[in-house]
Amino acid sequence: MSNRLCFIGCFNKYDDADIVIFGAPFDGTASFRPGSRFAPQAMRVDSDGLETYSPYQNKDLTDFKICDTGDLLLPFGNTAAVLDAIRHRTQCIVDDGKRPVMLGGEHLVTLGAVRALAKAHDDLCILHFDAHADMRDEYLGEKLSHATVMRRVWDIVGDNRIFQLGIRSGERNEIAWGKDHVSTQFFDIDTLPDIINTLRGRPVYLSVDLDVIDPSEMPGTGTPEAGGISTARLIDYLQLLPNLNIAGADVVELSPPCDPNCISTMAACKVLREMLLAIG
């Protein structure tokens, strides 16, 4: 593990921490614009532009025991090995009685974390914010892709366990398949309160693909999709997370090279801060 930088306010020692952050700098299956491998470190650097205190929630990161352990050292050219490294790191955190929060990286990294958490929680459910359904069975002949990640997650958790919000893009066949197997809200996220009532008390893995935000506010992502929600709307709805049993979480698909003005990275940092405070 490398640990040159920490996300703002997350300086606790591992043994003392309740929440453990780690980076998964992988973008080996990016289908359009690569660069998300640089996201974890960029978020740590730009988080210095934020306060640890949130006026949205009247909470401070320093009120919680959060440790940022740095980035995993991931092999090049071996997607299966990358996912196994993520699974192993997540499993270690869970075995130590802590909650993992992963910074991607492309969305496929979610699969590694879910593989570990599904072993710890037989009834694990997935709360998935995204512009894309990610439900294809294969993409260009590959089963392991950021375009197939939620289908591979479904292979693990099965029907009626994946709840998608903000979806506005997908292949016809994958959208049709999803109607029989997952719960999807298209175009918006305003059914989240109803989903929370459904999931209350059950272990939940939260995955936030930042391209759920409109590219006018989040240009720095690998597959921008017009017609998304605002950053403010996402932050508003993240404040409902204390009503859920969040077993683990991730923030994925920030691509800093696609946004040299750092607008996207700063938005991602704020989303992460509010997520950490809400689940803390």
Secondary structure, 3 states (H helix, E strand, C coil): CECCCCCCCCECCHHHCCEEEEEECCCCCCCCCCCHHHHHHHHHHHHHHCCCEECCCCEEHHHCCEEEEEECCCCCCCHHHHHHHHHHHHHHHHHCCCEEEEEECCCCHHHHHHHHHHHHCCCCEEEEECCECCCCCCECCECCCCCCHHHHHHHHHCCCCEEEEEECECCHHHHHHHHCCCEEEECCCCCHHHHHHHHCCCEEEEEEEHHHECCCCCCCECCCCCCCECHHHHHHHHCCHHHCEEEEEEEECECHHHCCCCHHHHHHHHHHHHHHHHHC
